[in-house]
Amino acid sequence: MTYDLVVVGGGVTGAGVARDAALRGLKVALAERGKPGQGTTAASTHLIHGGVRYLLYDRLTTHSSCWDAGHIVRTAGDLLTRLPILWPVYKGHTRGLETVETLFAQYDLFQPMKYGKPHLRLTAEAALKVVPGLSPEGLLGALVFDEWWVDAEALARRTLESARAAGVEVLLDSPVTAVLKDGARVAGVTAGGRELRGRITVNAAGPWIDKVTSLAGARMPLRLMKGTHLIYKDKALTPVGLLLEAEDRSRYVFVVPSPLGTWVGPTDLPGPSDPDQTRTTDDEVGYLSRSVKRYFRSWPINHDATIVGSRPILGQPGAEKLLSRDFEVFDHETRDGLPGFLTIGGGKMSDYRVMAEAAVDLACRKLGVSAECRTHLSTLDGRPVTDIPDFPTPTRRSSAFCGPSRCCASCTRCPTSARGWRSTCCAAPAASRPSATRPSSRAATVSRRRAPGTRARRAARA
């Protein structure tokens, strides 16, 4: 049998690709080396969030994540729980109350996209009533915002179950050992001792995408970042989530109470080139432990477990905390002379659905299939989604000029997809506005297609 699409990777992104393709009527097979979502997905902070810190340097990622998070809330809402998060501000912190509140004033503009609530500013006294265990010494006040906690492995598993219900053949515990070729063309993979032949092969293996690509004779440079969390069995060490300035004052760590326990993290450090060799170190444990204990008069001496994973950050220069979480769909035909082979890299769980959409959009163009994405139109268990707000689709131009604050519908400076929405930049004289295209360190061929409920992303690397 020859499939239209063979997908490598059963994390949340690969599962999303398989589901998207099947709902468009394609014949799909997926190979996962272990269990659904047991890799990077399982080691995430388990938040569907917009990434408030990205507003400082990567506004498009915040826009994209909030926009697609709204689709995830509508299609997988039973897996999500609203999590209020408190950001305490103390004397000596790098960012004061006014600075943090300015950031949240901007984030509030994106929150409606994912059914979030406006932030609240609390006095020190009010903050201590919300989290009585916080140290009162030097506490100036706090900001409260909300994100969505998700059972990440269940999200991957349920997405894969939805894909299977749509006709996808799923092979678990089936590592890919070879890439099949017909001449220069990639024609599928060998997985679990079985040949899976496909017209298009999509490599969605997360931090392992370079390993899969190398089997085809190409390379996919990543900047793998290691993230460790401490896990405490007590599910409610804090009554709400926390975002804390870490001991080095350059990063922040989450404290997330959840049905899986209370998680503290993550770290964000360069990891080994082989994600299978990623391990938690004593230095990471000490860093996270000290970072949280300094805020509490009483905190457990020992954690109960750790979990670590590799984040597949696209290769790029710059400091770790400033790395973009953008994603790219790579066309290996134009990049490496390997027709029939696509790779999706980068991104984050909060926009896994739109990552999958971009990959399947490109696959469909290559297959000559005109079917549109339907993953936002039905829940994971097959019920129709009928109430989809008309928020502007994220694009580089709308991100730069059209933050989601309402303006006149006749605005002529905004792109059509964002008409009626703009930030103060849009009202500035044309000569004073920055370039409409955000500079990128990665040369890329950009393919954009406007469709209901979709956005287009960079489709191929030159």
ROKOL-893764 format. One record per atom (N, C-alpha, C): residue in one letter; x, y, z. Coordinates in steps of 0.1 Angstrom, whole numbers, plus 2048, in hexadecimal, padded with zeros to 3 digits. Example, Ala and Ser with C-alpha at 12.3 -4.5 7.8 and 13.67 -1.06 7.14 Angstrom:
// residues 2
a8847C784E/a87B7D384E/a8847DF84E/s8807EA847/s8897F5847/s88180084F/
This chain:
// residues 462
m8087F4800/m800800800/m80980D800/t8058167F8/t80C8237F8/t80282E7FE/y807835808/y7FF83F80F/y80284D808/d7F885680A/d7FB863806/d80586A80E/l80486781B/l80D86D825/l81286382F/v81F863831/v82585B83C/v82B865846/v826865853/v82A86E85D/v834867867/v83F86D86A/v849868873/v848870880/g84486A88B/g843871898/g83487189D/g83386C8A9/g82586C8AF/g8248748BB/g82C87F8BC/g82A8898C6/g81E8918C2/v81B89D8C9/v80F8A48C6/v80F8AA8B8/t81B8AE8B2/t81C8B38A5/t81A8A989A/g82089D89B/g81E893892/g81088E892/a80A88C89E/a7FC88889F/a7F3893898/g7F68A089A/g7EF8AA893/g7F08AA884/v7FC8A787F/v7FD8A5870/v7F589A86B/a7F588F872/a7EE88386D/a7DF88686D/r7DA88C878/r7CB88F879/r7C789986E/d7CF8A386C/d7CC8AD862/d7CB8A7854/a7D589F851/a7D5899843/a7CA88F841/a7C788884B/a7BB87E84A/a7AE885848/l7AC890850/l7A089884F/l79E89E841/r7A98A083A/r7A98A582C/r7A689A822/g7A588D826/g7A388281D/g7AF87B819/l7BB87E81E/l7C787781A/l7C8869821/k7CF86081B/k7D2853821/k7E0855828/v7DF852835/v7EB85683E/v7EF84A846/a7FC849848/a802840853/a80B84885B/l80C844868/l81584B872/l81D841879/a82A84487A/a83383B882/a83984388E/e83783D89A/e83D8438A6/e8468398AD/r85183D8B1/r85B8338B6/r85782E8C4/g84E8358CB/g84A8318D9/g83B8328DA/k8378398E5/k82983C8E7/k82684A8E4/p81984D8E1/p81585B8DD/p8198668E7/g8218708E3/g82487B8EC/g82D8788F7/q83586E8F6/q83E86A902/q84B872902/g84E8798F7/g85B8808F6/g85A88F8FB/t85C8988F2/t85C8A68F5/t84E8AB8FA/t8438A58F5/t8368A88F9/t8348A6908/a83989A90D/a83789691B/a84089F924/a84B8A491F/a8548AB927/a8528BA927/s8478BF921/s8438CD920/s83E8D192D/t83B8DE92F/t8358E493B/t8268E193C/h8218DB931/h8138D7930/h80A8E4930/l80E8EE929/l8068FA928/l8038FD91A/i7F7900917/i7F390690A/i7F291590D/h7FD91C909/h7FE92A90D/h803933901/g802940902/g8069498F8/g81494D8F8/g81B94A903/g82994E904/g82A95D907/v826961913/v827970915/v835975914/r83F96E917/r84D973916/r851975907/y84A96E8FE/y84E9708F0/y84A97E8EB/l8419848F1/l83D9928ED/l84999B8ED/l8539988F5/l85F9A18F6/l8689A08E9/y8679958E2/y8709948D6/y86A98B8CB/d85F9858CC/d85997C8C2/d84A97D8C2/r8459888BF/r83698B8C0/r82E9818B7/l83497D8AC/l82D9748A3/l82A9678AA/t8339628B2/t8319558B9/t8269578C3/t8259628CB/t81A9648D4/t80D9648CD/h80C96C8C2/h80096D8BA/h7FC95F8B5/s8059588AF/s80394B8A9/s7FE9418B4/s8059418C0/s8029378CA/s7F493A8D0/c7F19478D3/c7E494A8D8/c7D89478CE/w7DB94A8C1/w7D19488B7/w7CE9398B6/d7D99308B5/d7D69228B4/d7D291C8C1/a7D69228CC/a7D191C8D9/a7C291D8DA/g7BC9278D4/g7AD9288D3/g7A791C8CC/h7AD9188C1/h7A890C8BA/h7AA9008C3/i7B58FF8CB/i7B78F38D3/i7AD8F38DF/v7A98FF8E4/v79F8FF8EE/v7928FA8E9/r78E8FE8DD/r7828FA8D7/r7828EB8D3/t78D8E58CF/t78D8D88CA/t7918CD8D5/a7988D28DF/a79D8C88EA/a79A8CE8F7/g7908D58F9/g78D8DD906/g78C8D4912/d7878C7910/d7868BE91B/d7938BA921/l79E8BC91A/l7AC8B991F/l7B28C5926/l7AC8D1926/l7B28DD92A/l7AB8E2937/t7B38E8940/t7AF8EE94C/t7B58FC94D/r7AC906950/r7B1914951/r7BA91595D/l7C691B95C/l7CF91C967/l7D392A969/p7CE930974/p7D393E978/p7E293D97C/i7E9947977/i7F894797A/i7FB954980/l80295498C/l806960993/l815963990/w81896F98D/w82697398B/w82997D996/p8309799A0/p8339829AB/p83F98A9A8/v83F9979AC/v84A9A09A9/v8509A59B7/y85D9A39B8/y8649A79C5/y86E9B29C2/k8719B99CD/k87C9C39CC/k8899BC9C7/g88F9C29BD/g89B9BD9B8/g8999B49AB/h88D9B29A8/h88A9AA99C/h88E9B298F/t8919AB985/t8959B1978/t88A9BA973/r87E9B5974/r8739BD96E/r8699C197A/g8669CE97A/g85D9D3984/g84E9D1981/l8459D498A/l8379D2988/l8329D997C/e8369E697A/e8319ED96E/e8369E7961/t8429E2961/t8479DC954/t83F9CF951/v83E9C795C/v8369BB95A/v8289BD955/e8229C795C/e8149CA958/e8139CF94A/t81D9D7945/t81D9DC937/t81D9D092E/l8259C6931/l8259BA929/l8189B3929/f8119B2934/f8049AB934/f7F99B392E/a7FB9C092E/a7F19C9927/a7F19C5918/q7FD9C2912/q7FE9BD905/q7F89AF903/y7FC9A790D/y7F799990C/y7E899890D/d7E29A1914/d7D39A1915/d7CD9A2908/l7D39A98FE/l7CD9AA8F1/l7CC99D8EA/f7D59948ED/f7D59878E6/f7CD97D8EE/q7CA97F8FB/q7C4975903/q7B69708FE/p7AE9798F8/p7A19748F3/p7A296A8E9/m7AD9698E1/m7AE95F8D7/m7AE9518DD/k7B394F8E9/k7B39428F0/k7AA9428FC/y7A094B8FD/y79694B907/y79D94E915/g7A8956914/g7AE95A921/g7A8966927/k7AB969933/k7A597493A/k7AF97F93C/p7AB98C93D/p7B499793F/p7BC99594C/h7C899A94D/h7D1999958/h7CB9A1964/l7D099E970/l7CD9A597C/l7D99A9983/r7D99B5988/r7E59BA990/r7E19B999F/l7E99B39A7/l7E79B19B5/l7F19B89BE/t7EC9BD9C9/t7F59C29D3/t7FC9B79DA/a8079BA9E1/a80E9AF9E8/a8059A89F2/e7FC9AF9F9/e7F39A9A02/e7E999F9FB/a7E49A39EF/a7DB99B9E8/a7E298E9E3/a7EF9909DE/a7F69859D9/a7F997B9E3/l7FB97F9F0/l7FE9769FB/l7F196E9FF/k7E59749FC/k7D996D9FF/k7D69639F4/v7DB9659E8/v7D995B9DE/v7E39509E0/v7EF9539E3/v7FA9499E5/v80094C9F3/p7FA9479FE/p7FE94AA0B/p80D946A0E/g81293CA07/g81F937A0A/g82A940A05/l82794A9FC/l8329529F7/l83995AA02/s84595DA00/s84D965A09/s848973A08/p84597AA13/p840988A12/p84B992A11/e85798EA14/e862998A15/e86699DA07/g8649AAA05/g8689B09F8/g85D9AF9ED/l8529A99F0/l8479A79E6/l8409B49E3/l8419B89D7/l83B9C59D3/l82C9C39CE/g8299B79C9/g81C9B59C3/g81D9A99B9/a8139A89B1/a81399D9A8/a80A99F99C/l80C999991/l803998986/l7FD98A984/v7F0989981/v7EA97C97F/v7E597C971/f7E897196A/f7E296E95D/f7DE96095C/d7D995B951/d7D594D950/d7DA947943/e7DC939944/e7E0931938/e7D792493A/w7DA91B931/w7D290E931/w7DC903934/w7D98FB93F/w7E18EF941/w7DB8E4939/v7E38DB933/v7DE8D092B/v7E68C492F/d7DF8B892F/d7E68AC930/d7EC8A9922/a7F98AC921/a7FF8AC914/a80089F90D/e803894914/e80388790E/e7F588390A/a7EB886911/a7DD88390D/a7D988B901/l7DF8978FF/l7DC89F8F3/l7E28988E7/a7EE8938E8/a7F488C8DD/a7EC87F8DA/r7E98788E5/r7E286B8E4/r7D486D8DD/r7CD8778E2/r7BF8798DD/r7C087E8CF/t7CA8878CB/t7CB88B8BE/t7CE87F8B4/l7D68768B9/l7D986A8B1/l7CD8618B0/e7C58608BB/e7B98588BA/e7AF85E8B0/s7AF86B8B0/s7A68728A6/s7AB870898/a7B8870896/a7BE86D889/a7BB85E885/r7BC85588E/r7B984788B/r7AA845887/a7A184D88E/a79384C88B/a79085187D/a79985A878/a79886086B/a79E857860/g7A484C864/g7AA84385B/g7B984185B/v7C0848864/v7CF847864/v7D383986A/e7DD833864/e7E3827869/e7EE82B872/v7EE82787F/v7F782C889/v80082088D/l80D82288C/l816818891/l81E81D89D/l81B8178A9/l82381B8B5/l82E8128B7/d8378168C0/d84380E8C3/d84A8098B6/s84B8128AC/s85080F89F/s85A81A89B/p8668198A0/p87082389C/p87482388D/v87682E887/v87A82F879/v88982B878/t88C821870/t89A81D86E/t8A0820861/a897824857/a89C827849/a892830842/v897837839/v88F83F830/v88F839822/l88483681D/l88382F810/l884839805/k88A8357FA/k88C83E7EE/k8898377E1/d88483F7D8/d88383B7CA/d88B8457C2/g8988417C0/g8A184B7BA/g8A48557C5/a8A38627C1/a8A586D7CB/a89886F7D4/r88D86A7CF/r88186D7D6/r87F8657E3/v87B86B7EE/v8788647FA/v86A85E7F8/a8698517FB/a85D8497F8/a857843805/g85B848811/g85684281D/g86183E827/v85D836830/v86783283A/v86582383E/t87081E844/t86E81184B/t86D81385A/a86280E85F/a85F81186D/a85A804874/g86080087F/g85C7F4886/g85D7E887D/g8677E8874/g8697DD86B/g8607DC85F/r8587E785D/r84E7E7852/r8507F3849/e84F7F083C/e8507FB833/e843803832/l844810834/l838819832/l83B822826/r83581F81B/r83882780F/r82E83280D/g83383E80A/g82A84A809/g82E8547FE/r82485B7F9/r8278657EE/r82F8717F5/i82B874801/i83287E809/i835879816/t84187B81B/t845877829/t847884831/v84188583C/v842891845/v84988D852/n855893854/n85D89185F/n85889A86A/a851895874/a84C89D87F/a85189788D/a85E89488D/a86488D898/a86A8958A3/g8668A28A3/g86A8AB8AE/g8798AC8AF/p8808AA8BA/p88E8AC8BB/p8968A18B4/w88F8978AF/w89588C8A7/w89488F898/i89089A894/i88E89C885/i89B89C87E/d8A68A0884/d8B389F87D/d8B789087B/k8B4888885/k8B7879884/k8B0873878/v8A3877877/v89B87186C/v8A087785F/t8A388485E/t8A788A852/t8B588484D/s8BD881857/s8CA87B853/s8C986E84C/l8BE86684F/l8BC85A849/l8B985C83A/a8B4868836/a8B286B828/a8BE871821/g8C9873829/g8D5879823/g8D5888824/a8CD88E82D/a8CE89D82F/a8CF89F83E/r8D08AC842/r8D18B0850/r8C78BB853/m8C38BB85F/m8BA8C6864/m8BF8CB871/p8C88D6870/p8CE8DB87C/p8C38E1886/l8C48DD892/l8BC8E289D/l8C48E78A8/r8BF8F08B0/r8C58F58BC/r8BD8EF8C7/l8C18E28CB/l8B98DB8D5/l8BB8E28E3/m8B08E58E9/m8B08EB8F7/m8AA8E1901/k8B18DF90B/k8AD8D6916/k8A48DC920/g8998D6923/g8908DC92D/g88D8D1938/t8908D4944/t88E8CB94F/t8838D1958/h87A8C995E/h8718CD968/h8738C4974/l8718CA980/l8708C298C/l8618BF98F/i85E8B3993/i8518AF996/i84F8AB9A4/y8458B19AA/y8418AE9B8/y8338A79B8/k83289C9BF/k8258949BF/k81989C9C4/d81C8A69CD/d8118AE9D2/d80B8B69C6/k7FF8B49C3/k7F88BB9B8/k7F58C99BA/a7F78CE9C6/a7F28DC9C9/a7FC8E29D3/l8098E29D0/l8128E99D9/l80F8F89D9/t8098FD9CE/t80590B9CD/t7F690B9C8/p7EE9149CC/p7E09159C8/p7DE9199BA/v7E89209B4/v7E89249A6/v7F69229A0/g7F7924993/g80492398D/g80C930991/l81992E98F/l82293A992/l82C93B987/l830947984/l83B94A97B/l845952983/l85194C985/l85B95198E/l868955987/e86D96198B/e87B964986/e88495B98C/a88C954984/a89694A989/a8A1950990/e8AA948997/e8B494D99F/e8BF955997/d8C095298A/d8CA959982/d8C496697C/r8B896997F/r8B197597B/r8B097796C/s8B396D964/s8B296F956/s8A7966950/r8A295D957/r898954953/r88C95495D/y88194D959/y87694B961/y87293C961/v86D93796D/v86992A96E/v85A929972/f85392096D/f84591D971/f84491497D/v83A917985/v83690D98F/v82790A98A/v8258FD987/v8188F9981/v8128EE989/p8088F1991/p8008E7998/p7F78E098E/s7F68D398F/s7EE8CB985/s7EA8BD989/p7E28B6982/p7DF8A9986/p7EB89F985/l7F68A497F/l80289C97E/l80C89F988/g8088A8992/g8118AC99C/g8148BB99A/t81D8C09A2/t8228CE9A1/t82F8CE999/w82F8D598E/w83B8D5985/w8428E2987/v84F8E2988/v8588EE988/v8628EE97D/g8618F9975/g86B8F9969/g86590195E/p86B900952/p8768F894F/p8838FF94F/t88E8F894F/t89B8FE94B/t89B90093C/d8A5907937/d8A690A929/d8B590B926/l8BB8FF924/l8C98FE922/l8CD8F7915/p8D88FA90F/p8DC8F2903/p8DD8E3906/g8D78DB8FE/g8D68CD900/g8E08C58F7/p8E28B88F9/p8EA8B18F0/p8E48AF8E2/s8ED8AD8D8/s8E88AC8CA/s8DF8A08C8/d8E18968D1/d8D888A8D0/d8CE88B8DB/p8C188D8D8/p8B788F8E2/p8B68838EB/d8BA8778E7/d8B986B8EF/d8C386C8FB/q8CC8758FA/q8D6876905/q8D388190E/t8C788790D/t8C4892916/t8C188D924/r8C889392E/r8C688F93C/r8C689B945/t8BE89A950/t8BE8A595A/t8CB8A4962/t8D18B0965/t8DD8B096D/t8DA8B597B/d8E38B3984/d8E28B8991/d8E18C7992/d8E98CE988/d8E98DD988/d8DB8E2984/e8D48DB97B/e8C68DF978/e8BD8DD983/v8BE8D298A/v8B58D0996/v8B88DB9A0/g8C48DE9A3/g8C78E89AD/g8C28F69A9/y8C48F999C/y8BF906997/y8B0908998/l8A88FD994/l89A8FE996/l8958FE9A4/s89C8F69AC/s8988F59BB/s89B9029C2/r8A69089C0/r8A99159C6/r8A19209C1/s89D9209B4/s89592A9AD/s88792B9B3/v88291F9B7/v87491F9BD/v8749219CC/k87E91B9D3/k87E91B9E1/k88192A9E7/r8879329DF/r88A93F9E5/r87E9489E6/y8729439E0/y86694B9E1/y85D9469EC/f86093B9F2/f8579359FC/f85D934A0A/r855936A14/r85A934A22/r85B925A25/s85391DA1D/s85490FA1F/s851908A12/w85A8FFA0E/w8598F8A01/w85F8EAA03/p85A8E09FD/p85F8D29FF/p86E8D29FC/i8758CBA05/i8848CAA03/i8888C29F7/n8808B79F4/n8848AF9E8/n8788AE9DE/h87C8AD9D2/h8728AB9C7/h87189C9C6/d8668979BF/d8638899BD/d8688839B0/a86A88B9A6/a86E886999/a873892991/t87988F985/t87C89997B/t87889496E/i87689D965/i873899957/i87B8A394E/v88189E943/v8898A693A/v8868A392C/g8878AD924/g8848AB915/g88C8B590D/s88D8B3900/s8948BC8F7/s88A8C48EF/r88C8D18EE/r8838D98E6/r88A8DB8D8/p8838D88CD/p8888D98C0/p8888E78BB/i8918F08C0/i8928FD8BB/i8998FE8AE/l8949058A4/l89A907897/l8A890D899/g8B2909891/g8BF90E892/g8BF91D890/q8C5925899/q8C5933899/q8CF9398A3/p8D59448A0/p8DE94A8AA/p8D79518B5/g8DE9558BF/g8D895D8CA/g8D89568D7/a8D595E8E2/a8D49598EF/a8C994F8F1/e8CA9458FA/e8C093B8FB/e8B29418FE/k8B194A907/k8A495090B/k89E958900/l8A595B8F5/l89F9638EA/l89D95B8DE/l89E94E8DF/l89C9458D3/l88D9458CF/s88B9478C2/s87D9478BD/s8789398BE/r86B9388C1/r86492B8C1/r85B9298B4/d85F9318AA/d85893089D/d85A922898/f85291E88E/f854911887/f856913878/e85A908872/e85C909863/e8598FB85E/v8538FB852/v8518EF84A/v85C8EF83F/f8658E583F/f8708E4836/f86C8DB82A/d86E8E081E/d86C8D8812/d87A8D380D/h87C8C680F/h8898C180C/h88C8BF7FD/e8818C17F5/e8838C17E7/e88B8CD7E3/t8878D97E7/t88E8E57E4/t89B8E77EC/r89B8E17F8/r8A68E4801/r8B18DA7FF/d8AE8CD7FC/d8B88C37FC/d8B78BA7F0/g8AE8BD7E6/g8AC8B47DB/g8A68A77DE/l89D8A77E8/l89789A7ED/l88889C7EC/p88289A7E0/p87389B7DE/p86C8917E7/g8608957EB/g85888C7F2/g85A88C801/f862896806/f867896814/f8658A481A/l85D8A5825/l85B8B182C/l85F8AF83B/t8648BA841/t8678BA84F/t8608C6856/i85A8C4861/i8558CF869/i85D8D0876/g8638DC879/g86B8DE884/g8688EA88C/g86C8EB898/g86A8F68A1/g85C8F68A7/g8579028AA/g8499038B0/g8488FF8BE/k83C8FE8C3/k8398FB8D0/k82B8F48D1/m8288EE8DC/m81B8E68DD/m80F8EF8DB/s8108FC8DF/s8049058DE/s8009088D0/d8089058C6/d8049078B8/d8068FB8B0/y8058EF8B6/y8078E38AF/y7FD8E18A3/r7F18E68A5/r7E78E489B/r7EA8EB88E/v7EE8F8890/v7F2900884/v7FF8FC87E/m8088F6886/m8148F0880/m8108E5877/a8088DC87C/a8038D1874/a7FC8D6867/e7F48E0868/e7ED8E685D/e7F78EA852/a8018F1856/a80B8F684D/a8128EB845/a8168E084D/a81C8D5847/a8138CE83D/v8078CC840/v7FD8C5837/v7F98CE82B/d7F98DB82D/d7F78E4822/d8018E2817/l80E8E281B/l8198E0812/l8188D280B/a8158C8813/a8148BA80E/a8088BA804/c7FD8C0807/c7F28C07FD/c7F58C77F0/r7FD8D27F1/r8018D97E5/r8098D07DC/k8128C87E2/k81B8BF7DB/k8138B37D5/l8088AF7DC/l8008A47D7/l7F58A87CE/g7F48B57CC/g7E98BA7C3/g7DC8B97C9/v7DB8BA7D6/v7CE8B87DE/v7CA8C67E2/s7BD8CA7E0/s7B98D77E4/s7B18D87F1/a7B08CD7F8/a7A88CC804/a7AD8D680F/e7A48DD816/e7A88E6820/e7A98E082E/c7B08E6837/c7B28E1845/c7A48E184C/r7A18D6854/r7958D585B/r7978D2869/t7A38D386E/t7A58CF87C/t79F8D9886/h79D8E5882/h7978EF88B/h7878EE88B/l7828E5883/l7738E5881/l76D8D9889/s7758D188F/s76F8C6897/s7788C38A3/t7718BF8AE/t7798BB8BA/t7808AE8B8/l7898AB8C1/l79089E8BF/l7888928C0/d77C8938C6/d7738888C6/d7688898BB/g76A8928B2/g7618928A6/g75589B8A6/r7538A38B0/r7488AC8B1/r74B8B98A9/p7418BF8A2/p7448CB89B/p7478D78A3/v7508DF89F/v7538EC8A6/v74B8F789D/t7428FE8A4/t73A90789C/t73D91689F/d7429198AB/d7449278AE/d75392A8AE/i75892F8A3/i7669338A1/i7679428A0/p76D9498AA/p76E9578A9/p77795B89D/d774967897/d77C96B88B/d787974890/f79296E895/f79E976899/f7A797688D/p7B098088C/p7B9981880/p7C3975880/t7C5970874/t7CF965873/t7DD96B875/p7E596487C/p7F396987E/p7FB969871/t80097586E/t80A976863/t815980868/r820980861/r82B989866/r826997865/r81F99B85B/r81B9A985A/r8119AC865/s8079A3867/s7FD9A7871/s8039A687F/s80D99E881/s81499E88E/s81B9AB891/a8219B0887/a8299BC888/a8209C888B/f8159C9883/f80D9D5883/f7FF9D388A/c7FA9C788A/c7EC9C588D/c7EA9BC89A/g7F09C08A5/g7ED9B98B1/g7DE9BA8B3/p7D89B08B9/p7C99AF8B9/p7C29B98C1/s7C49C68BD/s7BC9D08C4/s7B49D78B8/r7A79D88BA/r79E9DC8B0/r7A09EA8AA/c7A09EB89D/c7A19F8897/c7969F988C/c796A04884/c78BA0587B/c78C9FA870/a7819F686B/a7819EB862/a7869F0854/s7879FD852/s78BA01845/s79AA04844/c7A2A0084F/c7B0A0284F/c7B69FC842/t7BEA0583B/t7C4A0082F/t7D39FC830/r7D99FE83C/r7E79FA83E/r7E89EB842/c7DD9E6848/c7DD9D884D/c7DB9CF841/p7E19C2841/p7DD9B8837/p7CF9B4839/t7C99B082E/t7BA9AC82E/t7B79A3839/s7BF99983C/s7BC98F846/s7BB995854/a7C19A1856/a7C19A7863/a7B99B4863/r7B29B7859/r7AB9C3858/r7A19C5864/g7A29D1869/g79A9D3875/g7A19D1882/w7AE9CD881/w7B69CA88D/w7C39D188B/r7C89D8896/r7D59DD894/r7DA9E28A2/s7E79E48A2/s7EE9E98AE/s7F19F88AB/t7F89FF8B5/t7FBA0D8B3/t804A0F8A7/c80CA048A4/c816A05899/c80EA0888C/c803A0288A/c7FBA0487E/c7F7A1287B/a7F5A1A886/a7F0A27885/a7FCA31882/a808A2C883/a814A35881/a815A38873/p81CA44870/p81EA47862/p826A3C85B/a823A3A84E/a829A2F847/a839A30847/a83EA3C846/a84DA3D846/a853A39853/s84CA3985E/s852A3686B/s850A2886F/r848A20867/r845A1286B/r850A09866/p8539FF86E/p85E9F586A/p85A9ED85E/s8649E6859/s8619DD84D/s8569D3850/a84E9D0846/a8439C7849/a8489B984B/t8549B5846/t8599A8848/t8639A7853/r86199E85D/r86A99D868/r877997863/p88399C866/p88F996862/p890988867/s89697F860/s898971864/s8A696D862/s8AC96586B/s8B9960869/s8B9954860/r8AD94E85D/r8AC943855/r8A6947847/a8AE94583C/a8A994882F/a89E93E82C/a893943828/a887939825/a87F93E81A/t879935813/t86F938809/t862938810/v85A943810/v84E944817/v84294180E/s83A938812/s82E93580B/s822938814/r81994180F/r80E946817/r80194380F/r7F793D816/r7EA93A810/r7E093E81A/r7D6946816/r7CC94B81F/r7C094181E/a7BC93B829/a7B0933829/a7A9934836/p79C931837/p794933843/p79B92B84E/g79D932859/g7A292A865/g7B0926864/t7B892B85A/t7C6927859/t7CF932858/r7DC92F859/r7E6939856/r7F193284E/a7F9939846/a80493383F/a811936846/r81A92D845/r82792F84C/r83292C842/r83E92F846/r84992C83D/r84991D839/a84991B82C/a84790D827/a854906823/a85E90D820/a86A90681B/a87690E81D/r881907820/r88E90E823/r89690E816/a89B91A813/a8A391A807/a8B0913808/
